[in-house]
Amino acid sequence: MSTEPLLKTPLHALHLELGARMVPFAGYDMPVQYPLGVMKEHLHTREQAGLFDVSHMGQIRLRGANAAKALESLVPVDIIDLPVGMQRYAMFTNQQGGILDDLMVANLGDGELFLVVNAACKDQDLAHLRQHIGDQCEIEPLFEERALLALQGPAAVKVLERLAPQVAKMTFMQFAPVQLLGEDCYVSRSGYTGEDGYEISVPADQAETLARRLLDEPEVAAIGLGARDSLRLEAGLCLYGHDMNSTTTPVEASLLWAVSKARRADGTRAGGFPGAARVFAQEQEGVARKRVGLLPQERTPVREGAEIVDEAGEVIGQVCSGGFGPTLGAPVAMGYLDSARSALDSQVWAIVRGKRVPMKVSRMPFVAQRYYRG
C-alpha cells in the first residue's frame, strides 16, 4: 500500500457534501457510491442521466505540424487522417505488441491533438510521449488545469443542450470546443457506459460550478465508480490493468477492430508502431488465448482472478473482470480463455471459493450499446 497522500479532484468537497463513500483509486480519493447506492445509480444512468467525476484521468495536449505523424508512430491507429472535430480510440503499444495504456485522441485542427489517458498510467504515458516524440511536437500535460466530467445516459442530450444547443447535433465520437456557462470547454459525444452521452473537459476552477448546474437538472444524479464499473462491464468495455496490460496484445484483448485499416499489414501505412510485427503475426496465425464474454449460469457473481476450467477440471483461463449486471439482472464477466475453448456458447466453469460455477461463452456487449450516430 502506498503511503503517499491521496490526490483530490476539484469536485472532492462536492462529493463529501453529497454523502459519497470515498475510496482510494489510482492515487485519488474517489466516490465509489452515493446514498442512492450502486444498483440505483446504474439503473438511473441507463434510464435518465448520470454525472461522473472522471477528473483523475490525464488530459494532454500535443501541438505542432508533425504532431499527428509523431503520435502515429506510437499507436496502431490512423491519426494522420483523423478528421478535425473527431475523436478515436487508441492504444500505446510496446515492442512486444503489449498494451501500455488505452486512450482517446481528438483532432482539434491546426496541428493540435487532445489526448485523454488513464489515471493510473498518466505519468508514465507523459514520460513515454516525451521520450519518443518530445523532439517532434510540443507536449503539454493539463493534469492540474482541467477537470473531466462525464454526463451519460439517454437524457444527457436534452440536459446538455439546455446549456449549449449545438451539442444536440453532435454524433458519436465528435469533439468540439463548446462554451458552457461562459467557460471554454471541450465536449465529446462519447463515454464509458455504452450509453449516449458526453465527456466534458472544463477548467479545474470551474468544474464545481458546472457540476452543480448539471446536478440541478431533474434528470441528473451523481454516479460513483461502482456503477461506472458495472455499466462498462455490461457494455463489454475493457478496464486497463484488468482486461489488458503490457503483456496483452490488441489481438489477444479482442481489440483488433481498434487497429486502423491503414495501419494493418495490407494498409496504406502498414506498421510503423511498436510491436507491429507481433500483432501482424498474431492476426495471421491466431493467438493461444483471447478475451471473451462470460455469462455465469447461476446467481453467483464471478470475480476477477477466478480460474476457468473445462469439464475435466483442467485450467483453461482466468476471469479478468466480473460482477453483477443490474440491467441484465444477472452476473456478467469477461475473461481470457484458451482460443480452442472460446467458441460462442461453449460451456466452461469458474472456480469460486472451491465450487464450480457453470458459465457460457457469450457475445459482447451484454447490453446493447446506444451511441448516437445520427
C-alpha positions in Angstrom: 0.0 0.0 0.0 1.3 3.5 -0.9 2.0 5.9 1.9 1.6 8.8 -0.4 -1.4 11.1 0.5 -4.3 10.6 -1.8 -4.9 13.3 -4.5 -8.2 15.1 -4.7 -10.1 16.1 -7.8 -11.6 19.6 -8.0 -15.0 18.1 -7.0 -13.8 16.4 -3.8 -15.7 18.8 -1.5 -18.8 18.3 -3.5 -18.6 14.5 -3.3 -18.4 14.8 0.5 -21.3 17.2 0.6 -23.4 14.7 -1.5 -22.7 12.0 1.0 -20.4 9.9 -1.2 -18.5 6.9 0.2 -14.9 7.6 -0.8 -12.2 5.0 -1.7 -8.6 5.2 -3.0 -8.5 4.7 -6.8 -5.4 5.3 -9.0 -3.9 7.5 -6.3 -7.0 9.6 -5.8 -9.7 9.8 -3.2 -12.8 9.0 -5.3 -16.5 8.4 -4.8 -17.4 4.7 -5.2 -21.1 5.4 -4.5 -23.6 8.0 -3.2 -26.5 7.4 -0.8 -28.6 6.2 -3.8 -26.4 3.1 -4.0 -24.6 1.3 -6.9 -27.7 -0.6 -8.2 -29.9 2.5 -8.4 -27.1 4.7 -9.7 -26.5 2.2 -12.5 -30.2 1.9 -13.5 -30.6 5.7 -13.2 -27.8 6.2 -15.8 -29.5 3.6 -18.1 -32.9 5.4 -17.8 -32.0 9.1 -17.3 -28.6 10.8 -17.0 -25.7 10.2 -14.6 -22.9 12.6 -13.8 -19.5 11.1 -13.2 -16.3 12.8 -12.0 -13.5 11.4 -14.1 -11.1 14.3 -13.4 -8.5 11.7 -12.2 -7.9 10.9 -15.9 -5.0 12.5 -17.6 -5.6 15.2 -20.3 -2.6 16.0 -22.6 -2.4 18.5 -25.5 0.0 17.9 -28.4 0.9 20.8 -30.7 2.8 21.1 -33.9 2.7 20.5 -37.6 4.2 17.0 -37.0 2.0 16.1 -34.0 -0.2 13.6 -35.8 2.6 11.8 -37.6 4.6 11.7 -34.4 1.8 10.2 -32.3 1.0 7.7 -35.1 4.5 6.2 -34.5 3.4 5.1 -31.0 -0.2 3.8 -31.7 -1.7 1.3 -34.2 -4.3 3.8 -35.2 -4.8 6.2 -38.1 -4.1 9.7 -36.6 -2.8 11.4 -39.8 -6.3 11.1 -41.4 -8.3 11.6 -38.3 -10.8 14.3 -39.3 -10.8 17.7 -37.5 -13.6 17.5 -34.8 -13.4 13.8 -34.4 -12.0 11.5 -31.7 -10.6 8.0 -32.0 -9.9 5.2 -29.5 -6.1 4.3 -29.5 -3.6 2.2 -27.6 0.1 2.8 -26.8 2.0 -0.5 -27.6 5.4 -1.7 -26.6 8.0 -3.6 -28.7 6.2 -6.9 -27.9 2.8 -5.6 -29.0 1.6 -5.3 -25.4 -0.7 -2.5 -24.4 0.9 0.2 -22.3 -2.4 2.1 -22.0 -5.5 2.8 -23.9 -6.6 6.4 -24.7 -8.8 8.7 -26.7 -7.3 11.1 -29.3 -9.1 14.1 -30.7 -8.1 16.3 -33.6 -8.7 20.0 -32.8 -7.2 21.2 -36.1 -4.2 23.4 -36.8 -1.8 20.7 -35.7 -3.4 20.3 -32.2 -4.4 16.9 -30.7 -6.1 16.3 -27.4 -5.5 13.1 -25.5 -7.3 11.5 -22.5 -5.3 8.8 -20.9 -5.9 6.5 -17.8 -5.4 7.9 -14.4 -3.0 5.2 -13.2 -0.9 5.5 -16.3 -0.8 9.2 -16.9 2.6 9.9 -15.6 4.2 7.0 -17.5 2.3 8.0 -20.6 3.6 11.5 -20.4 7.2 10.2 -20.0 6.6 7.8 -22.9 5.4 10.7 -25.2 8.3 12.9 -24.1 10.9 10.2 -24.6 9.8 9.1 -28.1 8.2 12.2 -29.7 9.2 15.1 -27.4 11.5 16.5 -30.1 8.8 16.4 -32.8 5.9 18.3 -31.2 5.0 20.3 -28.1 3.6 18.1 -25.3 1.5 19.9 -22.6 0.1 18.0 -19.7 -3.2 19.5 -18.4 -3.4 17.4 -15.3 -3.9 20.3 -12.9 -5.5 22.8 -15.2 -8.5 20.8 -16.4 -11.2 18.6 -14.9 -13.2 16.0 -16.7 -16.9 15.3 -16.2 -19.0 12.6 -18.0 -22.7 13.0 -18.5 -24.1 9.7 -19.6 -27.5 8.2 -20.4 -30.5 8.8 -22.7 -31.4 12.1 -21.1 -27.8 13.5 -21.4 -28.5 15.2 -24.7 -31.6 17.2 -23.5 -29.8 18.2 -20.3 -26.6 19.5 -22.0 -28.4 21.2 -24.9 -30.1 23.4 -22.3 -26.6 24.9 -21.7 -25.3 24.7 -25.3 -27.9 23.8 -28.0 -25.3 22.8 -30.6 -24.3 19.7 -28.7 -27.6 18.0 -29.8 -26.2 17.9 -33.4 -23.0 16.1 -32.4 -22.7 12.4 -33.2 -20.8 9.6 -31.6 -17.1 10.4 -31.3 -17.4 14.0 -32.4 -15.3 16.5 -30.4 -15.7 20.3 -30.3 -14.8 23.4 -28.3 -18.0 24.5 -26.6 -18.8 27.4 -24.2 -20.6 26.2 -21.1 -21.7 28.8 -18.5 -19.3 31.2 -20.3 -16.3 28.9 -19.9 -14.1 27.3 -22.7 -14.8 23.6 -22.6 -14.1 20.7 -24.9 -17.1 18.3 -25.4 -17.0 14.9 -27.0 -20.1 12.8 -27.6 -18.6 9.6 -26.1 -18.3 7.8 -22.8 -17.6 4.6 -20.9 -21.1 3.3 -20.2 -22.4 2.0 -23.5 -25.0 4.8 -23.4 -25.3 8.0 -25.4 -23.6 10.9 -23.5 -20.8 13.4 -23.3 -17.4 13.9 -21.8 -16.7 17.5 -20.8 -13.2 18.9 -20.2 -13.6 22.0 -18.1 -11.2 24.4 -16.4 -10.5 22.9 -13.0 -11.6 26.0 -11.1 -15.0 26.0 -12.9 -15.7 22.2 -12.5 -17.7 22.5 -9.3 -19.9 25.3 -10.8 -20.6 23.2 -13.9 -21.2 20.0 -11.9 -23.7 21.8 -9.6 -25.5 23.3 -12.5 -25.9 19.9 -14.2 -27.0 18.2 -10.9 -29.7 20.9 -10.6 -31.4 19.4 -13.7 -34.2 16.9 -12.7 -32.8 14.1 -14.9 -29.3 14.1 -13.4 -27.9 12.2 -10.5 -24.3 11.9 -9.2 -22.9 8.5 -10.0 -19.8 6.8 -8.4 -17.1 4.4 -9.6 -19.1 1.3 -8.6 -21.8 2.0 -11.2 -19.2 3.2 -13.7 -17.6 -0.3 -13.4 -20.9 -2.2 -13.7 -22.0 -0.1 -16.7 -18.8 -0.5 -18.6 -18.8 -4.3 -17.8 -22.3 -4.7 -19.3 -21.1 -2.7 -22.3 -18.1 -5.2 -22.7 -15.6 -2.3 -22.4 -12.0 -3.0 -21.2 -10.5 -1.6 -18.0 -6.8 -1.0 -18.3 -4.8 -3.1 -15.8 -7.5 -5.7 -15.5 -8.7 -6.7 -19.0 -5.5 -5.8 -20.7 -1.9 -4.8 -19.8 1.6 -4.6 -21.1 1.7 -8.3 -21.7 -1.5 -8.4 -23.6 -1.7 -7.6 -27.4 -4.7 -6.0 -29.1 -5.4 -9.3 -30.8 -5.5 -11.2 -27.5 -7.6 -8.5 -26.0 -10.2 -8.8 -28.9 -9.4 -5.2 -29.8 -8.2 -5.8 -33.4 -11.2 -3.6 -34.5 -9.2 -0.7 -33.0 -6.2 -1.3 -35.2 -7.0 1.0 -38.1 -7.1 -0.5 -41.7 -4.5 2.0 -42.9 -2.0 0.6 -40.2 -2.6 -3.1 -40.8 -0.3 -5.4 -42.7 -2.0 -4.7 -46.0 -2.8 -1.0 -45.2 -1.6 2.2 -46.9 0.7 3.0 -43.9 1.3 -0.6 -42.7 3.0 -1.0 -39.3 5.3 1.7 -38.0 4.1 1.3 -34.4 5.9 -0.6 -31.6 5.3 -4.4 -31.8 3.7 -4.3 -35.3 5.4 -7.5 -36.4 4.0 -9.5 -33.5 0.5 -8.0 -33.9 0.5 -8.9 -37.6 1.8 -12.4 -36.9 -1.0 -13.0 -34.4 -3.6 -11.6 -36.8 -2.4 -14.1 -39.4 -1.7 -17.1 -37.2 -4.1 -16.6 -34.4 -3.4 -16.4 -30.6 -3.3 -19.0 -27.8 -5.7 -17.1 -25.7 -8.2 -14.3 -26.1 -10.7 -12.1 -24.2 -14.3 -13.4 -24.3 -17.6 -12.5 -22.6 -18.8 -15.0 -20.0 -22.3 -15.4 -18.6 -22.5 -17.3 -15.3 -25.4 -19.7 -15.3 -26.1 -19.3 -11.6 -26.7 -16.2 -9.4 -23.1 -16.4 -8.0 -21.0 -13.4 -9.1 -17.7 -14.5 -10.5 -14.9 -12.0 -9.7 -11.6 -11.1 -11.3 -8.9 -13.7 -10.7 -11.2 -16.7 -10.7 -9.8 -19.7 -12.6 -11.8 -21.1 -15.5 -11.7 -24.9 -16.1 -13.1 -27.3 -18.6 -15.3 -30.4 -17.8 -12.2 -32.4 -16.8 -11.1 -29.7 -14.3 -8.2 -28.5 -16.5 -7.4 -24.8 -16.1 -8.2 -23.1 -19.5 -8.3 -19.5 -18.5 -9.0 -16.8 -15.9 -11.6 -14.1 -15.2 -10.3 -10.5 -15.7 -13.5 -8.6 -14.8 -16.7 -9.8 -13.2 -19.7 -8.7 -11.1 -23.4 -8.2 -11.1 -25.1 -6.6 -14.1 -28.1 -4.6 -12.8 -29.6 -4.1 -16.3 -29.4 -7.8 -17.1 -30.4 -8.7 -13.5 -27.7 -11.4 -13.6 -23.9 -11.8 -13.1 -21.6 -11.0 -16.0 -17.9 -11.5 -16.6 -15.0 -11.3 -19.0 -12.0 -13.5 -19.1 -9.1 -14.9 -21.1 -9.7 -18.4 -22.5 -7.6 -20.8 -24.5 -8.6 -20.0 -28.0 -9.6 -23.6 -28.7 -12.2 -23.3 -25.9 -13.5 -19.9 -26.8 -16.3 -20.6 -29.3 -19.6 -18.9 -28.6 -21.9 -20.8 -26.2 -19.1 -23.1 -25.1 -19.7 -24.4 -21.6 -17.0 -23.7 -19.1 -16.8 -23.4 -15.3 -15.3 -20.8 -12.9 -13.9 -21.9 -9.5 -15.5 -19.7 -6.8 -14.5 -20.5 -3.2 -13.7 -24.1 -4.3 -17.0 -24.5 -6.1 -17.6 -24.9 -9.8 -19.9 -22.2 -11.3 -21.1 -23.1 -14.8 -20.6 -20.3 -17.4 -21.3 -19.8 -21.1 -19.0 -18.0 -23.5 -21.1 -15.0 -24.7 -21.1 -12.2 -27.2 -20.3 -8.8 -26.0 -21.7 -6.2 -25.3 -24.0 -7.9 -22.8 -26.3 -4.9 -23.0 -26.8 -3.2 -26.4 -24.8 0.0 -26.8 -26.8 3.1 -27.6 -24.3 5.5 -29.0 -25.9 8.3 -31.1 -24.7 8.0 -34.7 -27.2 10.4 -36.3 
